[in-house]
Amino acid sequence: MTMLNSTTRSLTSVYVGGLMLLVMTGCSVADDDRYSDSRRCTNYRDYSDCMSTQRHYRDREQLINQEKALINAAQARENLRMLREIRRRRGEQ
């Protein structure tokens, strides 16, 4: 029973650590993004189109990262459900 508890603790800490990593990588300052986009688009004739394209790419990347986080959270929930099922079955034996 203690091995199952240690497994649960280690899996939980891994998932929490992964979630924290995703949160930290998703954080960015808007001014930094705007500054880097401004530097990237300086040499383009149509500055506003370049800036909107950069914003579109950033929004798309953020959406993809959010979808990955949702998938990881669903997988973590499924793993915890399986651990509980294993505990329940061992308790019946």
C-alpha positions in Angstrom: 0.0 0.0 0.0 2.9 2.4 0.7 4.4 1.8 -2.7 1.1 2.8 -4.3 1.0 6.0 -2.2 4.6 6.8 -3.2 3.7 6.2 -6.8 0.7 8.5 -6.5 2.8 11.2 -4.8 5.5 11.0 -7.5 3.0 11.1 -10.3 1.1 14.0 -8.7 4.3 15.9 -8.3 5.4 15.3 -11.9 2.0 16.5 -13.2 2.0 19.6 -10.9 5.6 20.4 -12.0 4.6 20.0 -15.6 1.6 22.3 -15.2 3.7 24.9 -13.4 6.2 24.7 -16.3 3.4 25.3 -18.8 2.1 28.2 -16.8 5.5 29.8 -16.6 6.3 29.4 -20.3 2.9 30.8 -21.2 3.6 34.0 -19.3 5.0 36.9 -21.3 4.9 40.6 -21.1 2.9 42.3 -23.8 5.4 45.1 -24.1 8.2 42.7 -24.9 6.1 41.0 -27.5 5.2 44.4 -29.1 8.8 45.5 -29.0 10.1 42.4 -30.7 7.3 42.6 -33.3 8.1 46.2 -33.9 11.8 45.4 -34.5 10.8 42.5 -36.8 8.4 44.6 -38.9 10.5 47.7 -39.2 11.8 47.0 -42.7 8.4 46.0 -44.1 6.4 48.4 -46.3 3.1 47.5 -44.8 3.9 47.7 -41.1 0.4 47.2 -39.9 -0.1 44.0 -41.9 3.2 42.7 -40.6 2.2 43.5 -37.0 -1.2 41.8 -37.3 0.4 38.7 -38.8 2.8 38.5 -35.9 -0.1 38.8 -33.5 -2.0 36.1 -35.3 1.0 33.8 -35.1 1.4 34.5 -31.4 -2.3 33.9 -30.7 -2.2 30.7 -32.7 0.8 29.4 -30.7 -0.9 30.3 -27.4 -4.0 28.4 -28.5 -2.0 25.4 -29.3 -0.2 25.5 -26.0 -3.6 25.8 -24.2 -4.9 22.8 -26.0 -1.7 20.8 -25.1 -2.3 21.8 -21.4 -5.9 20.6 -21.6 -4.8 17.3 -23.1 -2.1 16.9 -20.3 -4.7 17.7 -17.6 -7.1 15.1 -19.0 -4.3 12.5 -19.1 -3.4 13.3 -15.5 -7.0 12.9 -14.4 -7.1 9.5 -16.2 -3.9 8.4 -14.6 -5.3 9.3 -11.1 -8.5 7.4 -11.9 -6.5 4.4 -12.9 -4.5 4.6 -9.7 -7.7 4.7 -7.6 -9.0 1.7 -9.5 -5.8 -0.2 -8.8 -6.1 0.7 -5.1 -9.8 -0.4 -5.0 -9.0 -3.7 -6.7 -6.1 -4.4 -4.3 -8.3 -3.6 -1.4 -10.9 -6.2 -2.5 -8.3 -9.1 -2.7 
